[in-house]
């Protein structure tokens, strides 16, 4: 079965519960203020998307690819980010388990 494709659409505010969108492609999609819970999003491709203020709970993002995605003020809880690589990202204020990652990286780079 071909991968699902979402292009040039607005899925906000959306509530996605118990969904399997593994391998789906999202291009120029707005997920602002969306709530995604108990979702399989493995190997998804997301390009040029707005996911500001979205909430992601119990989501598997393993193998996912994101490019030009706005996740500002998003909340990710109980998510699988195994093997995630982040490059060329604005991470000001990024907090993981109470640790400010932007400050941690700044200190590490000064050493």
N, C-alpha and C positions, 0 to 999 in steps of 0.2 A: 504494500500500500504506500503511495507517495506521501511525503511529509505534508502536514497541514501548513498553509501559508496564510498569514495575515498581513496585508499591505495597505498603507494609507487609510487606516481606520482608527476609530476612537472607541476604546474599550474602557471608558471611565464614566462614572465610577462603576467598576465591575466587581462582582464577587464570584470568584472561581473556587469551588469546593470539590475536593476529591477528583481532580482531573489528571488525565494522562496526556500530556502534550509533548512527549519525548520526540525530539528531532524536528519540532515545529520551527518555522521561520517567521520572524516578526520584523517587518520593515516599515519604518515611518508610522509607528503605532503609538497611541497615547494610552498608557495604563495608569495615569495619574490618579492617586487616591484609591487604586484598586486594592482589594483584599484577596490574597491567594493563599489557600489553606490545603494542606495534605495533597501536594501536587508533585507529579513526576515531570520535571522539566529537564531531564538529562539530554545532553547534546542539542539543546535549542540554539538557534542563532538569532540574535537580536541586534538590529542595526537602526540607528537614528530613532531612538525611542524616548518617550518621556514617561518615567515611572516615579515622578516626584510624589512624596508623601504616601507611597504605596506600603502595604503591609504584607509580608511574606512569612508564613508559619508552616513548619514541617514540609519544607520544599527541598527536593533533590535537584541541585544545579550542576551535578558532576558532568564534566565534559562540555558545559555550556560556553558559548562565545558571545561576548557583548562588545559592541563598537558604537561609540557616540551615543551612550545611554545616560540619561539624567536620573540618578537614584538619590538626589538630594532629599534629605529628611525622610528617607525610607526606613522601615524597620524590618530587619531580618532576624527571625527567631527560630532556633532548631532547624537550621538549614545545612545542607551538605555542600561545602565549598572546597572539598578535597581536590587538590591539584590546581586550584585557581591561580592564574597569573594576572597581575594587574600592571599595566604600563600606561604612561602618559595620562594619568588620572589626577583630578583635583580631589584630594582626600582630606581637605581641611575639616577638622571636627570628626573624622571617622573614629568611631569607638568600637572596640571588640572586647567583650566581657569587662567593661569598665576601663580599658586601657586606651588612651588617646594614641592612635597609630601614627598620626601626622607628627606628633611631638617625639614619639619614640624613634621614628625614622630620622628626624632632624638631628637628634642626639647621636644616633649611630653614624650619620654622615659626617659629623664634626670630628669624630675620632680618627 
